[in-house]
Amino acid sequence: MKIESDRFCINRKIAPALSLEAFFRLVSELGIHKVELRNDMAGGQVTDNLTPQQVRQLAERYQIEILTINAIYPFNQLTPRVLKLTESLLQTARDSGARALVLCPLNDGTPVAEQETLAALHELAPLFARYGIDGLVEPLGFPQSSLRSALQTQALIRDARAPFSLLLDTFHHHLYPPAEQERDRLDIPAIGLVHISGVDDPRPREQLTDEERIMLTPQDRLHSCAQMRELEARGYRGVYSFEPFASQLAQWDAAQVADAIESSLSLIRQG
């Protein structure tokens, strides 16, 4: 596949051992220039020990665009704690220059009624608008997730009249069996971002966890490259973000991170 470098992004989850500056420098040296930041790193902070304004300055120095901060969880249970988290992340996004926040649904086996998720989206929309930040809603394919379907997610966004987009993930697509039947009905222009990772682990898909998520390999059971080809054929021209999760990544230095990214890009281009 021929996908230009400016359509790739690197999620910070691939480089938990690197400082923010080292991470920005590495991504810039690879010629990618887009990143996703997170609020679930070991230090517990999106910006490490830097202020959001200092992160913005670092991003400008290394010509980095911060696409998202990941994530508001669980967005579809708007407790006072979740609303406080949302406001805090929106402030951080605005001050650091991040374009969007990712919204993830409750993922502990507790069912959440569709109307409750709809109401949450409706309530959050004006808050995002006030800060000038986009929202990306990511259905999670795990069996215990309260929102697994990308098609349902798009319908809820439309019904809520919320200015949000779908975040599609090749891992979560694989975990949700009906996704194959729903894929042709997805609104491609309403997809705001695609997460990509790989899985080599042989266990049944209903037993897969984030721990099995690595970078792309020729043995990838998610068939992420095939998923990307289909999206490209249907007209998707947005960004693909590498988002592996395995704990082994914490042992990688900058050279290993760079090698993994370049290897995955090579597989995509061969596909």
N, C-alpha and C positions, 0 to 999 in steps of 0.2 A: 504494500500500500504506500502511496505517496501522500504523506501528511506532513505539512510544513512544521518546522521546529516551533514556530510561534503558537502552534495549537497543542503543545504539550505543557504540562504543569507537574511540579513535584510536591507531593504532600510531605510535610515534615516528619510524618510517622516513619519514613524510610531512614531517617538520620537522627535518632534520639540522642546519640552521643555527641553530636556537634552543637556548638553554640549557634545562636541565630546568625551571627556575622559569618561564621564558617559555612553555615548552610547556604546563606545568600551567595557567598563567594563561589562555592562549588556549583550551584545551579547556574550562575552567570557564566562561569568558565565553560560549562557544557553547552552554552548558547541557547538556554531555554527561557529564562527570565520570568517565569510565572511560578508562584508557590501557593500552597495552602498552609496556614498555621493552625495550631490546635490548643485546646484548653485541657487536654488529658495527658500532657507530658509529665515526666517524673517530678519536675519542680512545681507542677500544679498551676503554672501561669502561662498565658498565651505569649507574653513578651519576655519571659525569663525574668531577669532583674533589671530590664530596661523599661523606660517609660514608653507608652505608645508613640509619643513624638520622636523619641530616639530610634524606634523601629522604623518609622517613616523615613527618617534621615538615612538610615542604613540601606533601606530599600532603594532610595533615590541614588545613593552612592554606587550600588551594584546593579542599577537599572532593573530592579525587580518589581513586578506587579503582584501585589497580594490579592489573590482572587477571593479567598474565603478564610473565615475562621470556623473551625469545626469543634464543638457543635452545641446547639441548644438541645438539652435532653432532660426529660421527655417533653417535647413541645406540645404534645396532645394531652398533657395533664398540667394545666396551668395553675399550679399551686403558687402561693406567695414566693416560695423559694425559686421556682422556675421563672416567674416574672422578674424577680430581682436579678437572676442570672442573665436573663435576656437583655434587660436594660444595661447591665454591666458590659456584656459582650458587644452590644450596639455602640456603646461609648468607645470601647476599645477599637472596634472596627472603624468608626468615624475618625478617631484621632490617629490611628496608625496608617490609614489610607486603604484599608481592606474594602473590597467591593461588596462582599456578601457574607451572610452567615448561613451555615448549614443547620437544618432542623431535623432531628431524628426522633422517631416515635418510641413510646414505651416498649421495652424489650425484656420483660421479666415474666411473661406468661399471663399477666393480668389483661383480660379483654377490655378494650376501650370502644365504646359505641361510635359508630360513624358520625353521628350528630355531635358527639363531644369533640372529635377531631375537627369537624367542620367549624364548630364554634371557636375552637382554639385558633384556627387559621384566620377566621374573621376578626377575632380580637387582636391578633398580632399584626395584621396588615397595617393599620394606621400607625402603630408604634415604629415599624420599620420605615414607613414613609416619613415619619418625623425626623428620623436620623439620616435619611437618604441612603439606606442600605438595602440591597437586594436580599431575597430569601430563596434558598434552595432546599426543597423538601426531599429527603432521602428515605424511601421505603426500605426496610430491612427484611431480608428474606428468611431470617431464622424462624423455625417453627413457633417459637414463643413470642414473636414480634406482634404488636398490635396493629401494624400497617405493613403488609408484605407486598402488595400489588402496585406496580408502577402505573398501571392503567387506572386503578382506583384513586391513586394519589393525584393524577392529573384531573380526574373528575371532581375530586374534593376541592382542588385549587380553583377550578372554574366555578363551582357552586358557591364557594366562599367569596368570589370576586376579589381574590387576593392577588396582588402583583408578584406572585412567586413563580418559580419554575421547578421542574422536576430535576432531581439529581439521580441519574441512573448509574448503577454499579454492577459491573460484570459478575462479581462474586455473589451479590444478593440476587441478581437475575438467575443465576445457576441454582441457588438454594430454594427458589420458589417454583415448583414444577409447572403451574399454569402460565408462567411468564412466556413460555414458548408460543402458546396459543394467543396470548394477549399482544405480543410484540407488534404484529402488523397493524394494530389499532392505535398504537401510540402516536401522539401528535409530536412529530420530530422537531418542528420549530419551537415547541414549548419545553424542550430539554435544555437545561441551562449548563450542565456539566456532566461528564461521564468519568466515573472512577474505574481504573483498571488495576488488576492484580492477577496473580496466578496461583494455582493449587496443584501440587503433585501428589499429595497425600491420598492413599487409596481408599480411605474409609467412606461409607455411604454419605451422600451429601447432607442428609438430615443430621449427621453427627459432626459436620465441619464447623469449626469456630474461627474466629479471627486469627488464632494462633497458627493456623495452616496457611494463611495468606502470605505469599512471597512475591517476588517479581516474576516476569514471564519466562517460561521455559518451553522447549519443544513438546514437553509432556503435559502441558497445562490442561487440566480437566475442565476448567471453566470455558475453554475455547475463546478466550478473550479476543484474540486476533480475528476469529470468525465473527464474533459479535460486533467488532469494530467495522469489519468489511460490510456487514449488513447495514449498519447505521450509515456508513458512507454512501452506500448504494441508494439509500432512502433519502439522502440529502442532508445528513447531519454535517455541519461545518463548524461546530463548536470545539471546545477544549477537552482533551483527555488528560486526566490527572492520575499519576501513579500513586497508589495507596496500599502498599503492603502493610502487614500488621505484626508478623511473627516476632516473638521476643528476641530471637537471634540477631535481629537488626541492631539491638543495643550494643553489640560487640563490634560492629563495623566501624572502620575508620573512613576518612574521606575517600581514599582510593578505592576501597571496596564498594562504597556507595556509588561512586562514579562508574566503576566497572559494571555494576548491576544495571544501572540506568542505560548505559551504552549498549549492553547486551540485549536488553528488552527492546530498545529502539531498533536494533538490528533485526530482531525477529519480526517486529511489526513491518519494517520495510521489505523484508523478504516475503511477507505474506501478501 
